[in-house]
Amino acid sequence: MIRFSILVGALCLSAAIASAQTSAAIDVLHYSISIEPDIPTKTLKGSALIRFASNVDKLTSVEFDCGALEIDSVRQSSAARVFSVKDRRVKVTVPELKARQTTELEITYHGAPKYGIRFFPETSQVYTVFSTSQWAVCVDAPDDRATLSLTLILPPNLTPQANGRLVSKRQSQNNKIASTWEQKNPIPTYIFGFAAGPFRVVTEKKFGVEFQYLVTTSFTDDETHRIFRDTPDMLQFYEKVAGVKYADRTYAQVLASGGVEQEMSSFTAMNEPYAKGVLANERDIWLGAHEFAHQW
């Protein structure tokens, strides 16, 4: 067990160092990510259009974290680019870039991630849990912040939630719906994320923020409002203590399968037993308060 822990620690340290080196060479400005999860098979396919600026002169290759994803192609504008994958990173050869010069790469991929994302075929749910590079090609370095456009392609019976604000829905192939969120505040990739399932949405607006509560039919509207009754007051408390306004127009709380306790930018996924605990004891709101605090 000790040897395994040491090995995992060494791998994490190696990945962190590599991501930091990438962050030093480039500055990612924006990610436009499209994800199509297949819940029954616990697989996904996706693409990441990454706009970045070079921090150095004569840059001829860039690297991104890709976990165990299989890279299908890399293109710069309409031109295919040579790439290689090693140690959970994809290295791409690009025409020489000057310092502060910007460009975009589009990377397509597929995979069956073992962590970073959890699939629940029995309840038709899926959600992410940190380790963003396990489901989207990106730079894992926490100091490299970027804006995000995230599109989820899902069957029409599933309700998705992601970072920032929902800006569009459109019909996609195979009778699926493509829903796009935009996060206009630059954030680190480790708080990118999404959740989806057969949820219904209960909403309320207070203090200039729309609160969205995503629940299954296990909970009535009245129970949902009781579970999240204190969320708006938590917002006021944290803004007062931190002296910083909440950064987004919406905040969502998702009651999902499994034992999830996961904050992401502008929303949180929590487990249903927590909600049942609140219904039994209205003061037992520690998890909701803890996860909401991460938004600051």
TORDO-532299 format. One line per field, with one value per residue (C-alpha): chain; x, y, z. Coordinates in nm, 4 decimals. Example, Ala and Ser with C-alpha at 12.3 -4.5 7.8 and 13.67 -1.06 7.14 Angstrom:
2
cadena c(A,A)
c1 c(1.2300,1.3670)
c2 c(-0.4500,-0.1060)
c3 c(0.7800,0.7140)
//
This chain:
296
cadena c(A,A,A,A,A,A,A,A,A,A,A,A,A,A,A,A,A,A,A,A,A,A,A,A,A,A,A,A,A,A,A,A,A,A,A,A,A,A,A,A,A,A,A,A,A,A,A,A,A,A,A,A,A,A,A,A,A,A,A,A,A,A,A,A,A,A,A,A,A,A,A,A,A,A,A,A,A,A,A,A,A,A,A,A,A,A,A,A,A,A,A,A,A,A,A,A,A,A,A,A,A,A,A,A,A,A,A,A,A,A,A,A,A,A,A,A,A,A,A,A,A,A,A,A,A,A,A,A,A,A,A,A,A,A,A,A,A,A,A,A,A,A,A,A,A,A,A,A,A,A,A,A,A,A,A,A,A,A,A,A,A,A,A,A,A,A,A,A,A,A,A,A,A,A,A,A,A,A,A,A,A,A,A,A,A,A,A,A,A,A,A,A,A,A,A,A,A,A,A,A,A,A,A,A,A,A,A,A,A,A,A,A,A,A,A,A,A,A,A,A,A,A,A,A,A,A,A,A,A,A,A,A,A,A,A,A,A,A,A,A,A,A,A,A,A,A,A,A,A,A,A,A,A,A,A,A,A,A,A,A,A,A,A,A,A,A,A,A,A,A,A,A,A,A,A,A,A,A,A,A,A,A,A,A,A,A,A,A,A,A,A,A,A,A,A,A)
c1 c(0.0000,0.2822,0.4619,0.1382,0.0838,0.4383,0.3912,0.0646,0.2258,0.5216,0.2925,0.0848,0.3992,0.5343,0.2067,0.1978,0.5526,0.4743,0.1570,0.3472,0.6049,0.3281,0.1689,0.5011,0.5302,0.1745,-0.1232,-0.4547,-0.7157,-1.0284,-1.1574,-1.4513,-1.5273,-1.7934,-1.8715,-2.1050,-2.1193,-2.2691,-2.3970,-2.4863,-2.1353,-1.9524,-1.7709,-1.7504,-1.6330,-1.5459,-1.3488,-1.1560,-1.0877,-0.8099,-0.7066,-0.3733,-0.0886,0.2779,0.4778,0.8112,0.9750,1.0262,0.7710,0.7386,0.5490,0.2851,0.1641,-0.1699,-0.2884,-0.5133,-0.5376,-0.6161,-0.8135,-0.7487,-0.6564,-0.8178,-0.6934,-0.5353,-0.5995,-0.4827,-0.7325,-0.7857,-0.4409,-0.3757,-0.0889,0.1514,0.1027,0.2231,0.0933,0.3147,0.2690,-0.0928,0.0038,-0.0432,0.2429,0.1600,0.4029,0.3043,0.4515,0.6873,0.5104,0.6437,0.5938,0.2347,0.1229,-0.2114,-0.3485,-0.6065,-0.5837,-0.8827,-0.8287,-1.0819,-1.0796,-1.2720,-1.2326,-1.3679,-1.2312,-1.1850,-1.1856,-1.2563,-1.6096,-1.8696,-2.1390,-2.4541,-2.6393,-2.8952,-3.0164,-2.9130,-2.6802,-2.3274,-2.1143,-1.7514,-1.5230,-1.2043,-0.9366,-1.0671,-0.8012,-0.9621,-1.2641,-1.1349,-0.7940,-0.6610,-0.3791,-0.4142,-0.2026,-0.4232,-0.2562,-0.3618,-0.7099,-0.9273,-1.2837,-1.4979,-1.7710,-1.8967,-2.1450,-2.3104,-2.4776,-2.7362,-3.0656,-3.3655,-3.4877,-3.1754,-3.1291,-2.7703,-2.5895,-2.2496,-2.0364,-2.1605,-2.4790,-2.6849,-2.6812,-2.8310,-3.0029,-3.0275,-3.1208,-2.8220,-2.7754,-2.9480,-3.2341,-3.0040,-2.9944,-2.6785,-2.6800,-2.4099,-2.2896,-2.0551,-1.8269,-1.7010,-1.4899,-1.1467,-1.1228,-0.8743,-0.9599,-0.9940,-1.3303,-1.4639,-1.7437,-2.0935,-2.3721,-2.6669,-2.9584,-3.3383,-3.3593,-3.6266,-3.5322,-3.6790,-3.5734,-3.5912,-3.4268,-3.2881,-3.0219,-2.9730,-2.8834,-3.0964,-3.0753,-3.1373,-3.2046,-3.1806,-3.3564,-3.5127,-3.8760,-3.7687,-3.8273,-4.1350,-4.1143,-4.1856,-3.9097,-3.6678,-3.7271,-3.6820,-3.3528,-3.2073,-3.3916,-3.0697,-2.8715,-2.9582,-2.8664,-2.5342,-2.4675,-2.5213,-2.3058,-2.0103,-2.0242,-2.0184,-1.7354,-1.5228,-1.5953,-1.6310,-1.9519,-2.0470,-1.9087,-2.1958,-2.5601,-2.6708,-2.5827,-2.7052,-2.7166,-2.7620,-2.8785,-2.7133,-2.6485,-2.3535,-2.1677,-2.0765,-1.9667,-1.8199,-1.7982,-1.7451,-1.7580,-2.1130,-2.2632,-2.2281,-2.3217,-2.4255,-2.5644,-2.9274,-2.8594,-2.7405,-3.0758,-3.2675,-3.0573,-3.1572,-3.5233,-3.4795,-3.2802,-3.3024,-2.9777,-2.7764,-2.6702,-2.2918,-2.2242,-2.4224,-2.2533,-1.9074,-1.9416,-2.0927,-1.7941,-1.5642,-1.7188,-1.5060)
c2 c(0.0000,0.2397,0.1592,0.2195,0.5545,0.6606,0.5629,0.7575,1.0583,1.0451,1.0253,1.3213,1.5245,1.4408,1.5449,1.8684,1.9565,1.8838,2.0949,2.3809,2.3681,2.3872,2.6758,2.8595,2.8148,2.9128,3.0987,2.9318,3.2018,3.0030,2.6469,2.5524,2.1945,1.9595,1.6355,1.3525,1.1036,0.7578,0.6606,0.2931,0.2145,0.4545,0.6131,0.9552,1.1358,1.4990,1.7868,2.0757,2.3953,2.5606,2.9229,3.0138,3.2647,3.1780,3.3078,3.2551,3.3181,3.0394,2.8033,2.4986,2.2489,2.2566,1.9965,1.9361,1.6917,1.4168,1.1486,0.8112,0.9632,0.8381,1.1326,1.1068,1.4221,1.7635,2.0511,2.4119,2.6009,2.3519,2.1907,1.8604,1.8726,1.5995,1.4822,1.2157,1.0915,0.9949,0.9906,1.1138,1.4175,1.5019,1.6885,1.8847,2.0256,2.3746,2.6344,2.8612,3.1093,3.4388,3.5571,3.6841,3.5345,3.3534,3.0517,2.7749,2.3976,2.1660,1.8247,1.5437,1.2397,0.9518,0.7258,0.5282,0.7219,0.5272,0.8363,1.2088,1.1263,0.8892,0.7109,0.5629,0.3606,0.2380,0.5955,0.7468,0.9949,1.1206,1.3847,1.4953,1.4932,1.6992,1.5398,1.7407,1.6037,1.2600,1.3824,1.6909,1.7766,2.0771,2.2208,2.0889,2.3648,2.5436,2.8795,2.8802,3.0296,3.0544,3.1250,2.8304,2.7320,2.3818,2.1944,1.8741,1.6433,1.4255,1.2423,1.4766,1.3099,1.4196,1.7599,1.8879,2.1387,2.2955,2.6008,2.9554,3.0340,2.8265,3.0227,2.7888,2.4600,2.3054,1.9803,1.7540,1.4236,1.1001,1.2932,1.4393,1.7922,2.0061,2.2462,2.5123,2.6915,2.9885,3.0768,3.4275,3.4557,3.2942,2.9876,2.6995,2.3756,2.1746,2.3413,2.2769,2.0238,1.9057,1.6805,1.5278,1.3023,1.2790,1.5841,1.8446,2.2008,2.4043,2.7704,3.0839,3.4249,3.6175,3.8821,3.9133,3.5450,3.2687,2.9565,2.6318,2.3034,1.9899,1.6914,1.3613,1.2708,1.1368,1.4890,1.7129,2.0877,2.1513,1.9127,2.0685,2.4173,2.2821,2.1134,2.4302,2.6872,2.8358,2.8573,3.2244,3.3231,3.1403,3.3623,3.6777,3.5471,3.4542,3.7817,3.9739,3.7714,3.7588,4.1141,3.9769,3.9431,3.6033,3.5951,3.4391,3.5086,3.1575,2.8957,2.5372,2.2477,1.8981,1.5983,1.3043,0.9318,0.7892,0.9603,1.2800,1.5912,1.7989,2.1714,2.3102,2.6638,2.7997,2.4704,2.1799,1.8121,1.6452,1.3064,1.2285,1.0934,1.4445,1.5843,1.3241,1.4150,1.7806,1.6841,1.4896,1.7685,2.1161,2.2208,1.9446,2.1678,2.1462,1.9885,2.2464,2.5281,2.3755,2.3222,2.6673,2.8277,2.6956,2.9465,3.2099)
c3 c(0.0000,0.0886,-0.2370,-0.4311,-0.2558,-0.3338,-0.6996,-0.7285,-0.5618,-0.7988,-1.1026,-0.9808,-0.9159,-1.2622,-1.4252,-1.2262,-1.3312,-1.6972,-1.6856,-1.5239,-1.8020,-2.0627,-1.8755,-1.8868,-2.2648,-2.3579,-2.2147,-2.2955,-2.3546,-2.4361,-2.4617,-2.6818,-2.5783,-2.7143,-2.5291,-2.6252,-2.3376,-2.3878,-2.0450,-2.1128,-2.2453,-2.0105,-2.3050,-2.4654,-2.7753,-2.7970,-2.9373,-2.7860,-2.9800,-2.7807,-2.8405,-2.6868,-2.7032,-2.7072,-2.4128,-2.5898,-2.9256,-3.1783,-3.0272,-3.2547,-3.0380,-2.7653,-2.5180,-2.3504,-2.0865,-2.2246,-1.9545,-2.1099,-2.4001,-2.7531,-2.9773,-3.3213,-3.4956,-3.4490,-3.6884,-3.7051,-3.9200,-4.2034,-4.1819,-4.0059,-3.7577,-3.6551,-3.2982,-3.0579,-2.7231,-2.4308,-2.0525,-2.0711,-2.2800,-2.6468,-2.8171,-3.1321,-3.3862,-3.5047,-3.7412,-3.5482,-3.3219,-3.1929,-2.8376,-2.7829,-3.1147,-3.0869,-3.2700,-3.2324,-3.2362,-3.2664,-3.1087,-3.1493,-2.9244,-2.7703,-2.4706,-2.1763,-1.8776,-1.5549,-1.3364,-1.3644,-1.4793,-1.3353,-1.5311,-1.3760,-1.6440,-1.3883,-1.3263,-1.6650,-1.4956,-1.5586,-1.3886,-1.3708,-1.0672,-1.1090,-1.3360,-1.6324,-1.8681,-1.8329,-2.0315,-2.2175,-2.3610,-2.1683,-1.9581,-1.6035,-1.4442,-1.1851,-1.2520,-1.6191,-1.6400,-1.9497,-2.0553,-2.1600,-2.3993,-2.3196,-2.5390,-2.4165,-2.6690,-2.4965,-2.5448,-2.5092,-2.1876,-1.9964,-1.8329,-1.8329,-1.6125,-1.6779,-1.6010,-1.6385,-1.8289,-2.0710,-2.3977,-2.6578,-2.7345,-3.0773,-3.2442,-3.3097,-3.4909,-3.3813,-3.2188,-2.9539,-2.8124,-2.8079,-2.5124,-2.4844,-2.1719,-2.1587,-1.8692,-1.9405,-1.6262,-1.6782,-1.4529,-1.4047,-1.5819,-1.2621,-1.1958,-1.5474,-1.5260,-1.6032,-1.4822,-1.6657,-1.5858,-1.5844,-1.3608,-1.3300,-1.2377,-0.9533,-0.9591,-0.7503,-0.7834,-0.4878,-0.4394,-0.8161,-0.8649,-1.0134,-0.7991,-0.9852,-0.8052,-1.0186,-0.8639,-0.9655,-0.9084,-0.5665,-0.4330,-0.4510,-0.5107,-0.1438,-0.0342,-0.2826,-0.1417,0.2110,0.1187,-0.0363,0.1755,0.3147,-0.0103,-0.0851,0.2719,0.2307,-0.0720,0.1321,0.4159,0.1950,0.0027,0.3314,0.4870,0.1711,0.0621,-0.2924,-0.4918,-0.6321,-0.9861,-1.1842,-1.2618,-1.1643,-0.9069,-0.9435,-0.6998,-0.8420,-0.6394,-0.8137,-0.7817,-0.5921,-0.3109,-0.4948,-0.3055,-0.5880,-0.6503,-0.9986,-1.1314,-1.0755,-0.9570,-0.7166,-0.7394,-0.4140,-0.3194,-0.2443,0.1086,0.2017,0.0883,0.2872,0.5905,0.5560,0.5355,0.8605,1.0294,0.8766,1.0467,0.8780,0.5865,0.6331,0.2931,0.0968,0.2879,0.2425,-0.1321,-0.1921,-0.0133,-0.2872,-0.5303,-0.3584)
//
